[in-house]
């Protein structure tokens, strides 16, 4: 292996980075010296950053030594040598493998990390112990992520919901003052009469019924630790829905207690800092509270986001679900609202929810606007999930 083609050299370089140092240097035929020549200065820097996190020597625990300067330097290295998507994975691995959550309480650390939804979830879990000197930095980090998510998700959400509301509220038999002339003319262009230079409308299209809110939407979100990223996305979507005048939106989060965050929906950052991730789960209590907020059952969509591990009374929870559905409330059950799929969840409760008429499944943020449109139109949610290749639990 004394000479290699450029393609072979690149392959060796990648394998060396994957396998690490030590015995893996044997693939280069001459140990660390040739490995250094193969990787080059940038490659060696990348290798050192990977070794610090993924070294198999458990006594070294990755070599970061949990000191703020070392960790901050390492964060700077990975931001320099790896793309953002890889940086986020490595940061998350560092938090889990090396238990660096304490480092997030330092403002200098927060300024060095690559902000993403998982970092926000970690900050929310530390919300109660973040020192005052770090809180403002934490809010800036959360604000950055929230603004990025809003730019990505706001327009699709608004278009899907407003469009579905328009379709569901069309008036097929309008009085004269209720006729939507623009849509009526477009729908009847084929009936244009050249001799009379006019259109004979075969079908009149009217404006929807005027109400302060056409739909009531309640997001009921489990804030146990496993649901952290779902809480982040649900808070963003709740804020977007709250900005749409045609719907009335309520956000309720719960563990063993129930907290109504509706009054904070004008700012998703305030919503997120109002959550308390972790703790037990009492789904029945949360659903009882939500049922008390229902004003018009036939026009209410209740989005329950939970892994369905009930810490309270299972029988009471299922009875409450049945009562809500019987009254006309449409319950959509999401096991997760994130890009990672469903976490561990209670399969028995998921099956019971499906039997009651609310099949449970995981949903990505990109799919959620279309799901809301389907719910507003009273479409078959099970059929919608099948069209999206989503597995029902």
C-alpha positions, 0 to 999 in steps of 0.5 A, a space after each residue: 500500500 505504498 502508493 494509492 490513487 486519489 480515490 483509494 486515498 480518500 477511502 482510506 482516509 474515511 475508513 481511518 476516521 470511522 475506525 479511529 486510532 490505535 490498532 486501526 492505524 494498521 490499515 495504513 501499513 505503518 501505524 500513526 506516522 502514515 495515518 498522520 500523512 494520510 489524514 493531514 492537519 484537518 483530518 487529524 483535528 477531526 480525528 482528535 474531536 471524534 476520539 474525544 467523544 467516541 474513544 472506546 476506553 471507558 476510563 477516559 470517558 471520551 477525554 473531555 474531562 468535563 471541564 468547561 474550557 476543554 468542552 468549549 474548545 471541543 465544541 469549537 473544533 467540531 463546528 469548524 471541521 464538520 457540517 451543522 447536521 453532524 455537529 448537532 448529532 455529536 453535541 447530542 451524543 456528548 450530552 448523553 455519553 458524557 453527561 455534560 448537561 451541567 455545562 449548559 448552565 454556563 453562558 459561555 457554553 451556550 454561546 459555543 453550541 450549535 442550536 437546534 431543537 434537541 438543545 432547546 429540549 435539553 434547556 427546557 429540562 434544565 429550566 428549573 436549575 438554570 442560574 440567573 446569569 445564564 437565563 438571558 443567554 438561554 432565551 437567546 438560544 431558544 429564540 434563535 431556534 424558534 425563529 428558524 422553526 417559525 420560518 420553516 413551518 408557519 406558512 405551510 401551517 397557515 395555508 393548510 388550515 385556512 385552505 381547509 377551513 375555506 373548503 369546509 365552510 363553503 355555503 352551497 345555497 347562499 342568499 344573494 348577499 352571501 354570494 362569493 362572485 369571484 369564485 362563482 364566476 370562475 366555477 361557471 366560465 364554461 357556461 359563458 353565453 356569447 350571444 348575451 356576453 354573460 355567464 349563466 351560473 349553474 352553481 352559486 358559491 357562497 361565503 362561509 358562515 360568519 363566526 368568531 371561530 370556525 374551529 376550536 383546537 386544543 393541543 394537550 401535550 405530555 411534558 414527560 422527559 421522553 416527549 421533550 422535542 414533541 413539546 418544542 414542536 407542539 408549542 411552535 404549532 400552537 403559536 402559529 394556530 393562535 395567529 389564525 383568527 378563524 380558529 380558537 387555539 388552546 395549549 395545555 401541557 401536563 405531567 401529574 399536574 395540568 398547566 394551561 399555557 394559552 395566555 402565552 401563545 403570542 410568544 413561543 419562547 414564553 411558552 417553552 419556558 413555561 413548561 416543566 419537562 420531566 415528572 409523572 403522567 396523568 393523562 386522565 386528569 389532562 383530558 378532564 381539564 380539556 373536556 371542561 374547555 369544550 364549547 362546541 364539541 362538533 367543531 372541536 379538534 383535540 390533539 393529544 400528544 403523548 406516549 400513553 404511559 398512564 400513571 393515573 387511572 387507565 380505566 378512567 382515561 379510556 372512559 374519558 376518551 370515549 365520552 369526548 368522542 361520543 360528544 362529537 369531539 374529534 381526538 387525534 392521538 400522536 405518540 410523537 411530534 418530531 423527526 425521530 419517530 415514535 419513542 417507547 409507548 404503551 401499545 396496550 393503550 394505543 390499541 384501546 384508543 384505536 378501538 375507541 376511534 382515535 388511532 395512535 401514530 407518530 407524526 413529523 413536523 412536516 406532516 403536521 399541517 396536512 394532518 390538521 387540514 385532514 382533521 378540519 375536513 373531518 377526513 378519515 385519519 386512519 386513511 390519511 396516515 396510510 396515504 402518508 405511509 405512517 404506521 398505526 400503532 
